[in-house]
Amino acid sequence: MSSISSNSPTATPEQRLSQLTAWLATLGLVQVGSRRPASADASFRRYFRLDVVPELRATLGATLIAMDAPPEREDSRAFVHVANLLRAAGLNAPQVVASDLAKGFLDEWYDVVALDYHALHRGKARASQSQRVERCTSICPKSVSARTFSLKGAES
């Protein structure tokens, strides 16, 4: 076992991945052997998709996203807070199902965020898109109008 703590700025990406995998194994939510890269961005965060254990798929869906955000470089508390506020307002946002913010680890349910591309192009998602815009404008400052949000991309 490494003597480098997960908060150490000298922890290598491989060490952090090992720590993330060990943490995920303690949760009993996902099959840690199914871990694969989910996406990347320009920050120090890394994302991995994992298959949910079969007995929890009806509740959590097929996969979860694990996020590794080194706490000395990223403060994930704001992300969790904003996601909770957005969900409380009825907007789509990741649902954090487990976290260890001191280590910078989150396990999130992203399925609620995804739009069905095919339904969108068949016109079935247009009403739900309008409802999202309506909800968003309801929590925005009064100076922001619904015209600020364009649905032109949803119409093609």
N, C-alpha and C positions, 0 to 999 in steps of 0.2 A: 504494500500500500504506500502511496506517495505521501511524503511529509509536507507537501505543498497544499495549503488550504485552498478551497474553492474561491476564496476572496483574494488570493495572492495574485498580484499583477504578473508574476512570473509563471503562472500555470499555463502550460501549453494547451493548444486546442485539443490535442489527444487526451491530456489529463482531464480537461473539462468534460470531454465526451464520455470518458470513463466514469466520472462523477455523476454526470447526468443519467447515464445508463443505470448506475447503481441506485440512484434516487428513484428512477422510474420503476425499477424492479420491486422496490418496497411498497409501491402504491397498489399493485394488483389490478391496474386498469388496462394495461397494454401488454402485448407480446413484445418484449424488448428485442428479440431476435429479428423482428420485422422492421426495425429502424432503417429509414432511408432518407436522404436529403429531401426536403420539401420545397424550399426556396432559399434565396439569399438576397441580402440588400447591402447597401453601402455602409452599414454600421458594423459594430462588433457582434451583433446578434446572429445566431444560427438557428435554423428551423429544421425539424425532423418529423416526418410522418411515421406513425406507428399504428399497427392494427390493434383494435380493441379486443380484449379477451372475449370469446364467444358468449359467455353468460351476461355480459354487459352491453352487447351490441344493440339490443332493443331499446335501451335507455340512452346510450351515448353515440350510437351510429357505428359505422364500420371502422373509422380511423379517428385519431386525435393528432394534434400537432404539438410537439414539445419544442419549447423555445429556450435557448441557452443565451442569456444576456449577462455577461460578466458584470457583477455588481459594482466593481470599481470603475467601470466605464459606462454603464447604463443603469438608470434607476427605474426598475419595472413597476414601482408602486403607482406612478402616474398612469401607466398603461392600464393596470388593473382597475384603478379608480374610474378612469374615463370609460372603459368598457362596461363597468357596472352602471354608470350613469346613463350611457346610451341604451343599454338593455332595459333599465328601469323606465326610460322614456318610450319604450316600444320600438326602438330602432335595432337593426341588425348589427351585432358586434360579437366578437369572440366571447364565449363563455369560459371563464377560467375554472377548470374542474379540480385542479390541484396546483399548489405553488409552494416554493421555498424561496421567498424573495431575498433572504440573506445570502443564498447561494446564486441567485439569479436564474432560477429554474421555474418554468411555467408549463402546465399541460393544459391545452385549450381545445375546445370544441368549435371548429370553424365551419361545420356544415351549415350553421344558421346564416352564414354570411354569403354563401354561394348562390348566385342566380342560375337557374336552369337555362342555359343558352338556347336550347331547342324550343322550350316553351316561350322564351322571349320572342323568338322569330316567328312563332305561330300566333303571337298576339296575346297569349294567355297570361303573360307576366306584366302586361302594360298596366292593368289596374293596380297590381301590387306595387309596381314602381311608383305610380301616382300616390299611393298611400304612404310610401316611404318619404317622398318629397313633402307631403302634407305633414307627416310627423316631424320631419327635420325642421321645417319652417316653424312648427309650433314651439320648438325649443330654442330657435334662433332669436336674436334680438329683433325687436319690432322694426328696425331699420332695414332688415333683410326681407325681401319679398319672395314669393314663390317663383317669380320670373328669373331670379338669380340662378335657379336650378333648371337646367335644360333637359328635356326628355328626347331631344332630337336623335341621340344615339339609340334610343329604345325603339324608335319608329322605323328604322331601316331594316 
